[in-house]
Amino acid sequence: MLSVRTHIAAAVAACLLAGAGTAVAAPSHVAGKTGQRSGPTTAVSRFDDGSFEYPTVGTNTFRTIGSGQPIGPWRVTSGAVDLIGAGFWQAAEGDQSVDLNATTAGTVAQTFTTTPGRTYTVTYSLAGNPEGSASLPRTGRALVDGQNFQDFSFDVTGRTRADMGYVTRQFTFVANNGTTTLAFASTVGGSYGPVIDDVRVHACCPDSCCR
């Protein structure tokens, strides 16, 4: 009986390995903003801060974060992004969000511990910076360990800061290693990119399947 209880406890712990993120709100673009170094540079033990709540940005403003700089447990790995403060525009969840384009296309990534062979589900909220031309879709991709897992595109026609029109996207992956890197990259040029918020990663339990 003890071994069965131990097995169940281990299964529950595995299910809780990857936690839910928090939410976001996003920016328009202003020159002259600079990034701020903060957060860890190594893998976190569980997926964290999916809503980009740390560091806190001033209300109704945003902060540009350049390549190599952290956003809490995340890191900008190419280009530059805008970390949006509360009130700048509608968030999917929480107070802050990320526009994947500052003055150029950017990429944000987080490395966290995983169990090799286990299936994980990623969900996230997608919108687009409503400023600029609506004729250009805000496009990007989600990557796992550098491999493209999902292309995404968002039409900002009719969208405003007060009505961002977030949609939910989802995909699954099987971890190959003890750590996994999840990244979101813009594939559109200019200063108005896709907006990411409320990123969540969940592990499948042994008796369930992620779909």
Sequence and secondary structure as in RCSB ss.txt:
>XXXX:A:sequence
MLSVRTHIAAAVAACLLAGAGTAVAAPSHVAGKTGQRSGPTTAVSRFDDGSFEYPTVGTNTFRTIGSGQPIGPWR
VTSGAVDLIGAGFWQAAEGDQSVDLNATTAGTVAQTFTTTPGRTYTVTYSLAGNPEGSASLPRTGRALVDGQNFQ
DFSFDVTGRTRADMGYVTRQFTFVANNGTTTLAFASTVGGSYGPVIDDVRVHACCPDSCCR
>XXXX:A:secstr
 HHHHHHHHHHHHHHTSS            TT      S SS BSS   TT  SS   TT EEEEETT EETTEE
EEESEEEEE TTSS  SSSS EEESBSSSB EEEEEEE  TT EEEEEEEEEE  SS TTS EEEEEEETTEEEE
EEEE  TT  SS    EEEEEEEE  SSEEEEEEEE S SS  EEEEEEEEEE  TT    
